[in-house]
Amino acid sequence: MLGKNTTVVGGYGEKRFFHQWWWMEKKTFKVALCQLAVTSDKAENIAHAREKIESAADEGAKLIVLPEIWNSPYSNDSFPVYAEDISAGGEASPSSKMLSEVAKKKSVTIIGGSIPERSMGSLYNTCCIFGSDGELKAKHRKLHLFDIDIPGKMTFKESETLTAGQNVTVVDTDVGRIAVGICYDIRFQELAMLYAARGAQLICYPGAFNLTTGPLHWELLTRARAADNQLYVMTCSPARDTNSSYKAWGHSTVADPFGEIIATTGHEEAVLFAEIDYSVIGEKRTFIPLEKQRRGDLYCLVDVTRQE
């Protein structure tokens, strides 16, 4: 039985949450993905991120995205040491404090990658979204923890230190309706479908794929989430550090609603720019009208947490 906050999406005659008004709206703006080099010095990481964000804003970017775990080494040993109390703010969370300050100073929207968060005795992998007024608009805690074991290649268990989030994240900003997932979240198509059904125009996935999964799946999943849901998808990675115990794949990427790559980079530190045009969403959905063609008599997506 469906709960009281459950909504069925995608069947015939059921309530839709797609926001038709922006489909044909010409809204073009520049985005910047900051593929940052990360060190073991938190203060240095924060100062470096500020510099790259300000530079991207000066280049005309209105939406700026950071990578997963940009203020800390990516390791279970590091997460508790570098964790911040985002809710307390101020000196208890110097990373989010910086993001708020620079968002307001430069009048830009920031998808703040992710940092380790400490809250109520638990640790989370958390993305902060700041509006152009510097206000915290939303937090996304990684929903699907990175627990994998590929014998002889890659073993990592985020669940040894981190707790999974409990809420999906879709937020209205100055540059449109944006949804957020973190890294491993991209592997779950149901989440992206839910975001599309809630009217997201763009999904940001700060992520840190590795040298095993990166070459296999990073671009594949970026393009698939974009093409399946006919919206923009951005994946932002840290730069690769060959001396680190965890080596990130890099290759931050932007895919359009047809699943075409419109911007990408290599594995070294870089700031990647792209132009986003939301009218393309309506155009591609007209070419291939998946929403009208779905077989709601055979299957549907259940949005468990949506408030009526």
C-alpha positions as YAML, in Angstrom:
chain: A
units: angstrom
residues:
- id: 1
  name: MET
  ca: [0.00, 0.00, 0.00]
- id: 2
  name: LEU
  ca: [1.26, 3.48, -0.85]
- id: 3
  name: GLY
  ca: [1.89, 5.90, 2.01]
- id: 4
  name: LYS
  ca: [0.05, 9.19, 2.48]
- id: 5
  name: ASN
  ca: [2.95, 11.17, 0.97]
- id: 6
  name: THR
  ca: [3.27, 8.88, -2.04]
- id: 7
  name: THR
  ca: [2.61, 10.09, -5.56]
- id: 8
  name: VAL
  ca: [2.43, 7.93, -8.67]
- id: 9
  name: VAL
  ca: [4.17, 9.50, -11.66]
- id: 10
  name: GLY
  ca: [4.26, 8.36, -15.25]
- id: 11
  name: GLY
  ca: [0.97, 6.54, -15.75]
- id: 12
  name: TYR
  ca: [-2.07, 7.44, -17.82]
- id: 13
  name: GLY
  ca: [-4.36, 9.96, -16.21]
- id: 14
  name: GLU
  ca: [-2.11, 10.56, -13.23]
- id: 15
  name: LYS
  ca: [-0.90, 13.87, -11.92]
- id: 16
  name: ARG
  ca: [2.10, 15.34, -13.73]
- id: 17
  name: PHE
  ca: [4.79, 17.47, -12.21]
- id: 18
  name: PHE
  ca: [6.56, 18.57, -15.38]
- id: 19
  name: HIS
  ca: [6.69, 22.34, -15.63]
- id: 20
  name: GLN
  ca: [5.77, 23.05, -19.22]
- id: 21
  name: TRP
  ca: [6.26, 26.83, -19.10]
- id: 22
  name: TRP
  ca: [10.03, 26.73, -19.38]
- id: 23
  name: TRP
  ca: [10.26, 24.17, -22.16]
- id: 24
  name: MET
  ca: [10.40, 26.71, -24.95]
- id: 25
  name: GLU
  ca: [11.83, 29.58, -22.90]
- id: 26
  name: LYS
  ca: [15.12, 30.91, -24.25]
- id: 27
  name: LYS
  ca: [17.28, 31.03, -21.15]
- id: 28
  name: THR
  ca: [20.97, 30.78, -21.92]
- id: 29
  name: PHE
  ca: [23.69, 31.14, -19.33]
- id: 30
  name: LYS
  ca: [27.25, 30.03, -18.65]
- id: 31
  name: VAL
  ca: [28.16, 27.30, -16.17]
- id: 32
  name: ALA
  ca: [31.58, 26.48, -14.73]
- id: 33
  name: LEU
  ca: [32.70, 23.13, -13.33]
- id: 34
  name: CYS
  ca: [35.75, 23.53, -11.08]
- id: 35
  name: GLN
  ca: [37.82, 20.35, -11.25]
- id: 36
  name: LEU
  ca: [39.94, 21.13, -8.20]
- id: 37
  name: ALA
  ca: [43.25, 19.71, -7.01]
- id: 38
  name: VAL
  ca: [42.71, 18.61, -3.40]
- id: 39
  name: THR
  ca: [45.42, 18.52, -0.72]
- id: 40
  name: SER
  ca: [45.57, 17.44, 2.91]
- id: 41
  name: ASP
  ca: [45.53, 21.12, 4.01]
- id: 42
  name: LYS
  ca: [41.90, 22.16, 4.51]
- id: 43
  name: ALA
  ca: [42.62, 25.88, 4.73]
- id: 44
  name: GLU
  ca: [44.57, 25.69, 1.49]
- id: 45
  name: ASN
  ca: [41.73, 23.78, -0.19]
- id: 46
  name: ILE
  ca: [39.21, 26.41, 0.89]
- id: 47
  name: ALA
  ca: [41.35, 29.32, -0.27]
- id: 48
  name: HIS
  ca: [42.04, 27.57, -3.58]
- id: 49
  name: ALA
  ca: [38.35, 26.84, -4.18]
- id: 50
  name: ARG
  ca: [37.49, 30.49, -3.46]
- id: 51
  name: GLU
  ca: [40.06, 31.62, -6.02]
- id: 52
  name: LYS
  ca: [38.69, 29.30, -8.72]
- id: 53
  name: ILE
  ca: [35.06, 30.24, -8.01]
- id: 54
  name: GLU
  ca: [35.80, 33.96, -8.17]
- id: 55
  name: SER
  ca: [37.78, 33.53, -11.38]
- id: 56
  name: ALA
  ca: [34.93, 31.54, -12.97]
- id: 57
  name: ALA
  ca: [32.43, 34.21, -11.94]
- id: 58
  name: ASP
  ca: [34.65, 36.89, -13.47]
- id: 59
  name: GLU
  ca: [34.56, 34.86, -16.70]
- id: 60
  name: GLY
  ca: [30.77, 35.18, -16.72]
- id: 61
  name: ALA
  ca: [29.63, 31.92, -15.12]
- id: 62
  name: LYS
  ca: [26.27, 32.25, -13.32]
- id: 63
  name: LEU
  ca: [26.24, 28.68, -12.01]
- id: 64
  name: ILE
  ca: [29.42, 27.22, -10.51]
- id: 65
  name: VAL
  ca: [29.84, 23.58, -9.49]
- id: 66
  name: LEU
  ca: [32.50, 22.05, -7.23]
- id: 67
  name: PRO
  ca: [33.55, 18.38, -6.99]
- id: 68
  name: GLU
  ca: [32.81, 15.73, -4.40]
- id: 69
  name: ILE
  ca: [34.89, 16.01, -1.17]
- id: 70
  name: TRP
  ca: [36.88, 19.05, -2.26]
- id: 71
  name: ASN
  ca: [38.04, 20.20, 1.19]
- id: 72
  name: SER
  ca: [39.43, 16.84, 2.34]
- id: 73
  name: PRO
  ca: [41.27, 13.78, 1.07]
- id: 74
  name: TYR
  ca: [38.81, 11.11, -0.02]
- id: 75
  name: SER
  ca: [39.26, 8.42, 2.63]
- id: 76
  name: ASN
  ca: [37.36, 6.99, 5.57]
- id: 77
  name: ASP
  ca: [40.21, 8.05, 7.84]
- id: 78
  name: SER
  ca: [39.88, 11.67, 6.69]
- id: 79
  name: PHE
  ca: [36.10, 12.11, 6.79]
- id: 80
  name: PRO
  ca: [35.80, 12.41, 10.61]
- id: 81
  name: VAL
  ca: [38.86, 14.70, 10.82]
- id: 82
  name: TYR
  ca: [37.71, 17.17, 8.15]
- id: 83
  name: ALA
  ca: [33.97, 17.05, 8.95]
- id: 84
  name: GLU
  ca: [32.15, 20.33, 9.63]
- id: 85
  name: ASP
  ca: [28.93, 21.29, 11.38]
- id: 86
  name: ILE
  ca: [27.16, 23.00, 8.49]
- id: 87
  name: SER
  ca: [24.05, 23.82, 10.53]
- id: 88
  name: ALA
  ca: [26.13, 25.69, 13.12]
- id: 89
  name: GLY
  ca: [27.85, 27.66, 10.36]
- id: 90
  name: GLY
  ca: [30.52, 30.27, 10.93]
- id: 91
  name: GLU
  ca: [33.82, 28.94, 12.20]
- id: 92
  name: ALA
  ca: [32.22, 25.51, 12.74]
- id: 93
  name: SER
  ca: [31.96, 25.23, 8.95]
- id: 94
  name: PRO
  ca: [34.64, 27.30, 7.21]
- id: 95
  name: SER
  ca: [33.96, 25.58, 3.88]
- id: 96
  name: SER
  ca: [30.28, 26.49, 3.72]
- id: 97
  name: LYS
  ca: [31.03, 29.93, 5.15]
- id: 98
  name: MET
  ca: [33.37, 30.61, 2.22]
- id: 99
  name: LEU
  ca: [30.80, 29.37, -0.31]
- id: 100
  name: SER
  ca: [28.14, 31.64, 1.14]
- id: 101
  name: GLU
  ca: [30.43, 34.66, 1.09]
- id: 102
  name: VAL
  ca: [31.62, 34.20, -2.48]
- id: 103
  name: ALA
  ca: [28.11, 33.40, -3.81]
- id: 104
  name: LYS
  ca: [26.88, 36.71, -2.42]
- id: 105
  name: LYS
  ca: [29.99, 38.68, -3.41]
- id: 106
  name: LYS
  ca: [29.84, 37.49, -7.02]
- id: 107
  name: SER
  ca: [26.03, 37.08, -7.29]
- id: 108
  name: VAL
  ca: [26.31, 33.49, -8.50]
- id: 109
  name: THR
  ca: [24.56, 30.21, -7.69]
- id: 110
  name: ILE
  ca: [26.94, 27.61, -6.28]
- id: 111
  name: ILE
  ca: [26.49, 23.84, -6.18]
- id: 112
  name: GLY
  ca: [29.09, 23.32, -3.49]
- id: 113
  name: GLY
  ca: [30.37, 19.89, -4.46]
- id: 114
  name: SER
  ca: [30.42, 17.99, -1.20]
- id: 115
  name: ILE
  ca: [32.21, 18.00, 2.12]
- id: 116
  name: PRO
  ca: [32.11, 15.67, 5.13]
- id: 117
  name: GLU
  ca: [29.35, 16.90, 7.46]
- id: 118
  name: ARG
  ca: [28.98, 16.16, 11.17]
- id: 119
  name: SER
  ca: [25.42, 16.31, 12.50]
- id: 120
  name: MET
  ca: [23.75, 14.79, 15.56]
- id: 121
  name: GLY
  ca: [26.53, 12.25, 16.04]
- id: 122
  name: SER
  ca: [26.57, 11.07, 12.41]
- id: 123
  name: LEU
  ca: [28.76, 11.84, 9.41]
- id: 124
  name: TYR
  ca: [27.35, 12.60, 5.96]
- id: 125
  name: ASN
  ca: [28.69, 13.32, 2.48]
- id: 126
  name: THR
  ca: [26.88, 16.62, 1.92]
- id: 127
  name: CYS
  ca: [26.40, 19.12, -0.89]
- id: 128
  name: CYS
  ca: [25.38, 22.70, -0.03]
- id: 129
  name: ILE
  ca: [23.51, 24.78, -2.60]
- id: 130
  name: PHE
  ca: [23.88, 28.54, -2.22]
- id: 131
  name: GLY
  ca: [21.81, 31.16, -4.00]
- id: 132
  name: SER
  ca: [23.19, 34.34, -5.49]
- id: 133
  name: ASP
  ca: [22.22, 36.13, -2.27]
- id: 134
  name: GLY
  ca: [24.58, 33.89, -0.29]
- id: 135
  name: GLU
  ca: [21.75, 32.04, 1.45]
- id: 136
  name: LEU
  ca: [21.84, 28.27, 1.88]
- id: 137
  name: LYS
  ca: [18.97, 27.10, -0.32]
- id: 138
  name: ALA
  ca: [19.31, 23.35, 0.27]
- id: 139
  name: LYS
  ca: [21.56, 20.54, 1.43]
- id: 140
  name: HIS
  ca: [21.84, 17.18, -0.30]
- id: 141
  name: ARG
  ca: [23.21, 14.29, 1.71]
- id: 142
  name: LYS
  ca: [24.48, 11.45, -0.46]
- id: 143
  name: LEU
  ca: [21.66, 8.91, -0.68]
- id: 144
  name: HIS
  ca: [23.52, 5.86, -1.95]
- id: 145
  name: LEU
  ca: [26.79, 5.16, -0.18]
- id: 146
  name: PHE
  ca: [29.77, 3.99, -2.22]
- id: 147
  name: ASP
  ca: [30.19, 0.41, -1.01]
- id: 148
  name: ILE
  ca: [31.82, -1.71, -3.70]
- id: 149
  name: ASP
  ca: [34.24, -4.62, -3.92]
- id: 150
  name: ILE
  ca: [35.81, -5.38, -7.30]
- id: 151
  name: PRO
  ca: [38.43, -8.03, -6.42]
- id: 152
  name: GLY
  ca: [41.96, -7.00, -7.26]
- id: 153
  name: LYS
  ca: [40.88, -3.54, -8.45]
- id: 154
  name: MET
  ca: [38.76, -1.43, -6.10]
- id: 155
  name: THR
  ca: [37.31, -1.89, -2.63]
- id: 156
  name: PHE
  ca: [35.75, 0.99, -0.72]
- id: 157
  name: LYS
  ca: [33.07, 1.10, 1.96]
- id: 158
  name: GLU
  ca: [31.74, 4.58, 2.70]
- id: 159
  name: SER
  ca: [29.34, 3.02, 5.17]
- id: 160
  name: GLU
  ca: [32.28, 2.37, 7.52]
- id: 161
  name: THR
  ca: [32.11, 6.07, 8.47]
- id: 162
  name: LEU
  ca: [29.23, 7.76, 6.63]
- id: 163
  name: THR
  ca: [25.45, 7.65, 7.00]
- id: 164
  name: ALA
  ca: [23.14, 7.79, 3.99]
- id: 165
  name: GLY
  ca: [20.90, 10.82, 3.49]
- id: 166
  name: GLN
  ca: [17.11, 10.53, 3.55]
- id: 167
  name: ASN
  ca: [15.89, 13.31, 1.25]
- id: 168
  name: VAL
  ca: [15.92, 14.00, -2.46]
- id: 169
  name: THR
  ca: [16.96, 17.50, -3.50]
- id: 170
  name: VAL
  ca: [15.32, 19.75, -6.10]
- id: 171
  name: VAL
  ca: [15.75, 23.49, -5.66]
- id: 172
  name: ASP
  ca: [14.61, 26.58, -7.57]
- id: 173
  name: THR
  ca: [17.45, 29.01, -8.23]
- id: 174
  name: ASP
  ca: [18.19, 32.12, -10.27]
- id: 175
  name: VAL
  ca: [19.34, 29.80, -13.06]
- id: 176
  name: GLY
  ca: [16.47, 27.35, -13.04]
- id: 177
  name: ARG
  ca: [15.24, 24.27, -11.23]
- id: 178
  name: ILE
  ca: [18.26, 22.17, -10.28]
- id: 179
  name: ALA
  ca: [18.45, 18.69, -8.78]
- id: 180
  name: VAL
  ca: [21.48, 17.26, -7.00]
- id: 181
  name: GLY
  ca: [22.96, 13.80, -6.57]
- id: 182
  name: ILE
  ca: [26.41, 12.87, -5.34]
- id: 183
  name: CYS
  ca: [28.65, 10.43, -7.22]
- id: 184
  name: TYR
  ca: [27.20, 6.94, -6.62]
- id: 185
  name: ASP
  ca: [23.69, 8.46, -6.73]
- id: 186
  name: ILE
  ca: [24.09, 8.70, -10.52]
- id: 187
  name: ARG
  ca: [23.88, 4.91, -10.84]
- id: 188
  name: PHE
  ca: [20.25, 4.92, -9.73]
- id: 189
  name: GLN
  ca: [18.08, 5.89, -12.67]
- id: 190
  name: GLU
  ca: [14.95, 6.01, -10.50]
- id: 191
  name: LEU
  ca: [16.33, 9.07, -8.69]
- id: 192
  name: ALA
  ca: [16.98, 10.89, -11.96]
- id: 193
  name: MET
  ca: [13.50, 9.98, -13.22]
- id: 194
  name: LEU
  ca: [12.00, 11.39, -10.04]
- id: 195
  name: TYR
  ca: [13.98, 14.60, -10.50]
- id: 196
  name: ALA
  ca: [12.75, 14.93, -14.08]
- id: 197
  name: ALA
  ca: [9.17, 14.33, -12.93]
- id: 198
  name: ARG
  ca: [9.58, 17.12, -10.38]
- id: 199
  name: GLY
  ca: [10.50, 19.51, -13.15]
- id: 200
  name: ALA
  ca: [14.29, 19.63, -12.87]
- id: 201
  name: GLN
  ca: [15.99, 21.21, -15.85]
- id: 202
  name: LEU
  ca: [19.47, 20.21, -14.83]
- id: 203
  name: ILE
  ca: [20.97, 17.55, -12.54]
- id: 204
  name: CYS
  ca: [24.35, 18.17, -10.93]
- id: 205
  name: TYR
  ca: [26.37, 15.19, -9.76]
- id: 206
  name: PRO
  ca: [29.57, 16.13, -7.92]
- id: 207
  name: GLY
  ca: [31.49, 12.85, -8.03]
- id: 208
  name: ALA
  ca: [34.83, 11.13, -7.64]
- id: 209
  name: PHE
  ca: [34.86, 7.99, -9.76]
- id: 210
  name: ASN
  ca: [38.13, 6.08, -9.67]
- id: 211
  name: LEU
  ca: [40.49, 4.57, -12.24]
- id: 212
  name: THR
  ca: [38.47, 1.34, -12.33]
- id: 213
  name: THR
  ca: [34.91, 2.63, -12.64]
- id: 214
  name: GLY
  ca: [35.75, 5.96, -14.28]
- id: 215
  name: PRO
  ca: [36.82, 4.78, -17.74]
- id: 216
  name: LEU
  ca: [33.94, 2.28, -17.79]
- id: 217
  name: HIS
  ca: [31.00, 4.28, -16.52]
- id: 218
  name: TRP
  ca: [31.62, 8.02, -15.92]
- id: 219
  name: GLU
  ca: [30.72, 9.29, -19.39]
- id: 220
  name: LEU
  ca: [28.27, 6.44, -19.98]
- id: 221
  name: LEU
  ca: [26.19, 7.31, -16.93]
- id: 222
  name: THR
  ca: [26.39, 11.07, -17.54]
- id: 223
  name: ARG
  ca: [25.04, 10.64, -21.05]
- id: 224
  name: ALA
  ca: [22.47, 8.02, -20.04]
- id: 225
  name: ARG
  ca: [20.92, 10.13, -17.27]
- id: 226
  name: ALA
  ca: [20.72, 13.08, -19.67]
- id: 227
  name: ALA
  ca: [19.27, 11.12, -22.61]
- id: 228
  name: ASP
  ca: [16.83, 9.03, -20.57]
- id: 229
  name: ASN
  ca: [15.36, 12.08, -18.85]
- id: 230
  name: GLN
  ca: [15.89, 14.64, -21.61]
- id: 231
  name: LEU
  ca: [17.55, 17.28, -19.46]
- id: 232
  name: TYR
  ca: [21.05, 18.63, -18.78]
- id: 233
  name: VAL
  ca: [23.45, 16.63, -16.61]
- id: 234
  name: MET
  ca: [26.73, 17.88, -15.16]
- id: 235
  name: THR
  ca: [29.31, 15.67, -13.45]
- id: 236
  name: CYS
  ca: [32.14, 17.42, -11.58]
- id: 237
  name: SER
  ca: [35.18, 15.50, -10.33]
- id: 238
  name: PRO
  ca: [38.28, 16.44, -8.37]
- id: 239
  name: ALA
  ca: [41.51, 16.51, -10.34]
- id: 240
  name: ARG
  ca: [43.57, 13.32, -10.22]
- id: 241
  name: ASP
  ca: [46.34, 13.10, -7.64]
- id: 242
  name: THR
  ca: [48.63, 10.21, -8.59]
- id: 243
  name: ASN
  ca: [50.15, 10.25, -5.10]
- id: 244
  name: SER
  ca: [46.81, 9.86, -3.32]
- id: 245
  name: SER
  ca: [45.50, 6.56, -1.96]
- id: 246
  name: TYR
  ca: [42.29, 7.27, -3.90]
- id: 247
  name: LYS
  ca: [42.89, 8.38, -7.48]
- id: 248
  name: ALA
  ca: [39.99, 10.26, -9.03]
- id: 249
  name: TRP
  ca: [39.11, 9.77, -12.69]
- id: 250
  name: GLY
  ca: [38.57, 13.47, -13.41]
- id: 251
  name: HIS
  ca: [36.96, 14.20, -16.79]
- id: 252
  name: SER
  ca: [34.27, 16.59, -15.54]
- id: 253
  name: THR
  ca: [31.51, 16.64, -18.15]
- id: 254
  name: VAL
  ca: [28.34, 18.41, -19.32]
- id: 255
  name: ALA
  ca: [25.75, 16.50, -21.37]
- id: 256
  name: ASP
  ca: [22.73, 18.02, -23.11]
- id: 257
  name: PRO
  ca: [19.15, 16.63, -23.21]
- id: 258
  name: PHE
  ca: [20.05, 14.46, -26.24]
- id: 259
  name: GLY
  ca: [22.90, 12.84, -24.32]
- id: 260
  name: GLU
  ca: [25.51, 14.66, -26.37]
- id: 261
  name: ILE
  ca: [28.70, 15.81, -24.62]
- id: 262
  name: ILE
  ca: [28.91, 19.59, -24.97]
- id: 263
  name: ALA
  ca: [31.94, 20.08, -22.70]
- id: 264
  name: THR
  ca: [34.50, 17.84, -21.02]
- id: 265
  name: THR
  ca: [38.09, 17.89, -19.82]
- id: 266
  name: GLY
  ca: [40.94, 15.54, -18.89]
- id: 267
  name: HIS
  ca: [42.15, 14.47, -15.45]
- id: 268
  name: GLU
  ca: [44.24, 17.48, -14.46]
- id: 269
  name: GLU
  ca: [42.98, 20.56, -12.62]
- id: 270
  name: ALA
  ca: [40.76, 22.69, -14.85]
- id: 271
  name: VAL
  ca: [37.76, 24.99, -14.93]
- id: 272
  name: LEU
  ca: [35.31, 23.73, -17.54]
- id: 273
  name: PHE
  ca: [32.82, 26.16, -19.09]
- id: 274
  name: ALA
  ca: [29.64, 25.42, -21.03]
- id: 275
  name: GLU
  ca: [26.59, 27.30, -22.31]
- id: 276
  name: ILE
  ca: [23.21, 26.03, -21.13]
- id: 277
  name: ASP
  ca: [20.04, 26.75, -23.13]
- id: 278
  name: TYR
  ca: [16.86, 25.45, -21.53]
- id: 279
  name: SER
  ca: [14.86, 25.82, -24.75]
- id: 280
  name: VAL
  ca: [16.80, 22.77, -25.99]
- id: 281
  name: ILE
  ca: [14.90, 20.64, -23.45]
- id: 282
  name: GLY
  ca: [11.55, 21.36, -25.07]
- id: 283
  name: GLU
  ca: [13.02, 20.95, -28.53]
- id: 284
  name: LYS
  ca: [14.45, 17.48, -27.81]
- id: 285
  name: ARG
  ca: [11.27, 16.39, -26.02]
- id: 286
  name: THR
  ca: [9.30, 17.40, -29.10]
- id: 287
  name: PHE
  ca: [11.61, 15.37, -31.35]
- id: 288
  name: ILE
  ca: [11.32, 12.27, -29.15]
- id: 289
  name: PRO
  ca: [8.13, 12.59, -27.02]
- id: 290
  name: LEU
  ca: [8.94, 9.98, -24.38]
- id: 291
  name: GLU
  ca: [6.55, 11.41, -21.79]
- id: 292
  name: LYS
  ca: [3.56, 10.94, -24.10]
- id: 293
  name: GLN
  ca: [4.69, 7.45, -25.07]
- id: 294
  name: ARG
  ca: [5.25, 5.93, -21.62]
- id: 295
  name: ARG
  ca: [3.09, 2.88, -20.89]
- id: 296
  name: GLY
  ca: [1.46, 3.92, -17.64]
- id: 297
  name: ASP
  ca: [-0.82, 0.91, -17.91]
- id: 298
  name: LEU
  ca: [2.23, -1.34, -17.48]
- id: 299
  name: TYR
  ca: [4.63, 0.52, -15.19]
- id: 300
  name: CYS
  ca: [5.05, 3.69, -13.16]
- id: 301
  name: LEU
  ca: [7.46, 5.60, -10.95]
- id: 302
  name: VAL
  ca: [6.44, 6.02, -7.31]
- id: 303
  name: ASP
  ca: [7.54, 9.28, -5.64]
- id: 304
  name: VAL
  ca: [7.42, 8.21, -2.00]
- id: 305
  name: THR
  ca: [8.40, 11.46, -0.29]
- id: 306
  name: ARG
  ca: [6.65, 14.13, -2.34]
- id: 307
  name: GLN
  ca: [4.40, 16.40, -0.29]
- id: 308
  name: GLU
  ca: [1.07, 17.18, -1.91]
...
